[in-house]
Amino acid sequence: MESGYLVGGDLSILDDKHPSAKLETVDRVFDGRVAVVQRRGGYRFSLDSLLLACFVAVQGNLRIVDLGAGNGVVGLSLAVLHDGVEVVGVELQETMVERARRGVKLNGLGQRVQMVPADVRALDKELASRRFDVAVCNPPYRPPRSGRVNPDTERLLARHEAEGGLADFVRAGASLLRHRGRMCLVYPAERAVELFSLLRRHGLEPRRARFVHSFADAPATLVLVEGVKGARTGLKVAPPLVVYRGENEYTDEMTGLLKP
């Protein structure tokens, strides 16, 4: 869920009178149109989530499920940027669900966005019976014991596959999608083969992909992928997306994506 990319947002602090003012911030992204409540010392979204929101092709009215929604940035962004979108965000950590719900209220999306506490490995009957047009997912990237394990539980579960790995998220997405529904994910480029294989194993044919590079001459760091349930083979790979043209300076395309 984290690439290390900087997020070009307008950071503002909660009202000083709010009880969480010293513990939380409100990050405003997409040219200030989307507000996300986050804990200062907890998991904070990175550019990956915004790239995923931009990657989703939206036409008409869509029912979207956001698996591992965290603070809700992907679902909130999709709902703000597209009037015809309804979102159900699924997140294991109830503290993050509570923040996401405040984000829903802050953005005035109470009629179109719902955040629910649930485990993608064991969805309750009500949620499991629903069908969606699109599933989006920015899953944990790191195996359970790889690298430095963060002592903060919120960060640990968001970054490491401690409570559900890629296979669990893909399986949940496949089960919740209607026929010809689409699942869109962002994942490390070095694990692209694993991602493509799991999508196919669960009946989600990879049909669209785009690799993300920090600089034009740098190797890809991320891959954005769309798998379609029950589709035929035929993958379209878009031109590379380059994030920076200089130190902390976005390319023209990135600037355009973040200021729609």
N, C-alpha and C positions, 0 to 999 in steps of 0.2 A: 504494500500500500504506500510505499514511500520510495522516491527515486533520488531525493536530495536536490531536485530542481527547486529554485526559488519560485514563490508565487507572487506575481505582480498585482497584488490587491491593495486596497485602501484600508489600512488597519486602523480601527478606532476602538476605544475602550468603552465598556458599558457605563451607563450613568453612574456617577460616583455614589448615588444613594442606593443603588441596587446592592443587595447583600453579597452578590458574587463579583462585585466590581474589581476586587483585587485578585480574583482567582481566574477570571474568564475574560476573553476578548470577543469582539464581533469583527470578523473579517469580511470585508466587502469585495467581491470579485465580479468579473464581467462588467467592468466599467461602473461598479457600484450598484448594479442592479440586484445582486444576490447577497444576502447577509447570512453568515454562518456563525453560530455560537460555539466557541471552543474553550477548553481548559488550558490555561497558560502552561502548566507543567505536564499535561497529558498528551495524548495523540493529537497531532495537528495535520490536516490534509496538506498534500503537496500538489505540484502541477499535474501529476498523473491523473488525479480525479477530474480536473478541468479538461484535460485532453480527452478523457473518456466521454464526458458530457458533450463535447464538440463532435466526437466521432459518431455518435448515434444519429442515424438518419431518421428524421421525424417528418411525417406527412400525415395530415389529418389528425383524428382523435386516436390516441394510443393509451393503452393500459400498460404501465411499466412497473416492474418489480425490481427494486434495488437491493441486491443481496450483499450483506455486510455493509450496511449503509453508513456506519460510523456516525459522525455528526450531521449527516444528511446532505453533504455538499452536492453530490451528483444528482440526487433526486430533486433537491431544491432548484438547482440550476436548470434542469430540464423543464421543470414546471414553470419557472419564471420566463424562460426563453421561448416556450411554446405553449400557447394558450390551450391547445386541445389535449394536453397531456394530463393524465391522472397517475399518481405514483403511490405505491406501497413500499415503504422502506423497512427492511428486515435487519435487525441488529441484535446480537447476543447480549451486549453489555447495556444494562438498563440505565446506567448513568449517561451513556451516550444517546440512548433513545430519548431520555428526558431533555437533553440539550437540543437534539434534533427537533423535538416537538416545539421547543421554544423558538427554534429557527423557522418552523412552519408558521407559527403565529406572527413572528417578526416580519415575515415576507407576505403575510396576508393570504396564505395558501390553505387555510383550514378546510375548504371545500374540495380541494383536489389532491392533497398530499396527506398520507397517513403513515405514521411511524410506529412499528410494533416490535416488542421484544420477542425474539424467537431464535432458535438454533437451526441453521440450515440443514443440519444432520438429522433433525427430528421435527419437521414442521407439523403443527397441529392440524387437525382434520379440516377446520374451517379454511385455513390458508391453503392447505394442500389441495383442496377441491377447486380452487380458483384457477382460471387460465388467463394468461397475459399475452400481450402482443410482443413485448420486448422485456428481456431480463438484462440488467446491467450489473457489472461486478468488477470491483477493484480489490481482488483477494489478497490475503497476506502473501508476501513474496518469499519469505525465508523459511527453510526447514526448521523444525522445532529447536534443535540445538546448534544451529549454525551461527557463527559470529558471536558478538557480545549479547547476552540475553539481558534485556532491559528489566530492572527490578520493578518498574511501574507496570502494573497489570494492564492498564489501558493501552499503553504502547506495545507491550508484549503481545497481546492478543491481536492487535491491528497489524503488526509487522511479521510475526512468526506464526507458523501453522500449528499453533499449540492447541487450538480448539476448532479444528477443521482446516483441511488443506484444499488445494485446487480441485481435486476430484470431487470433494463434497459440494463445492459451490457449483461446479459444472452439472453434477447430478441433480441438484436442486433446481437449477435453471431449466434443465431439460424437462423435468417433471411438471414445472409450472407453466411452460409455454404451450400455446395452441399449435396446431399443425401449421407449419410455415412461419412460426414465430421466430424471433431473432434473439440471440444472446451476444452481447457486446462486452468485451473484457479488455483490460490493459494489464500487461504482464512483462517481466524482464525478457528482453530479446534472446538472451542466452538459454532461456527455457521455452522457447517458441515451439520446438518439436514436441515437448511434453504437452503443451497446451493444445496444439493441433490434434495430437493423438487422442487426448481425452475428449475433445469435442466430438470427434468421429465415433469414438466408442459409445457415446451417449446419444447418437443420432443427430448431432448438430454439425452439419457439413460446413466447413470453413469456406466462405464465399467472398469475404472482403478482408483485406489486411493492409496495415500501414506501419512501417518501421519509423521509430523516432530516434533522432540523432542530436546530441548536444551541440555539435558543430558540423559543418558541411563535410569536413575531412575526418570526422571521428566515427568509430564503429557505432552501430545502433545500440541503444541502451534499453529501449522499450519496444513492444509491439502492440498495436491495437488490432483486435480481431473481431469479426462478426461471423458467428455460426448460425445457420438456418436449419430449423427442425424439419427433417424429411426432404431436404433439397437434394438436387443432383450435384455431382462434382463440377467444379469450375471456379477456381480462385482468382480474384482480381486483386493485384497488389498495386496500391497507389504509389505515386512518387514519394520519396522520403520526406518526412516532416523534420525540419531543422529548427531547433529551439533558439539558439543564440548565434549572433554574428560577431559579437565581441563580449568582453567580460560583463556579465549581468545585463546585456543589451539584447532584447528579443529581435528576431528577424521580423520583416514586414508581415509575413503570414501569421506568425504567432501573435503579433500585436493586433492583427485583424480578428483573430479567433477570440482574443480576450476582451475585445471592445466591439461586440456585435451591434 
